[in-house]
């Protein structure tokens, strides 16, 4: 539909940064490490354009990347802790028996691993939705639990 006489073409909508939160949809690809690495690469590559745009787009880009790096750090630390404890407790080739009091250490670290990975994934899904909705309305979504890497 052409513009009415006396009216110019509509102004393009400014970039508010919703796409930086929606990049997390790549994490739904069922290749755990590669999909996370793809999101990190895409987020870092789009970070330069977000800095040039400024405003809410830059802030949403920074907060989305901070949460992604925070969740990645949580996953790496809990995985390293879990397998480090397993190797330390069974280092001599022995098996941990049920009556051994140390049997609770790998169970507890496994629970922490599940909370870190699965809980972080659910939190990421919630942050993706909240961030995209707020960014689409021109506001900045700042997850307070993210480590400010950038």
Secondary structure, 3 states (H helix, E strand, C coil): CCCCCCCCCCCCCCCCCHHHHHHHHHHHCCCHHHHHHHHHHHHHHHHHHHHHHCHHHHHHHHHHHHHHHHHHHHHHHHHHHHHHHHHHHCCCCCCCCCCCCCHHHHHHHHHHHHHHHHHHHHHHHHHHHHHHHHHHCCCCCCCCCCCCCC
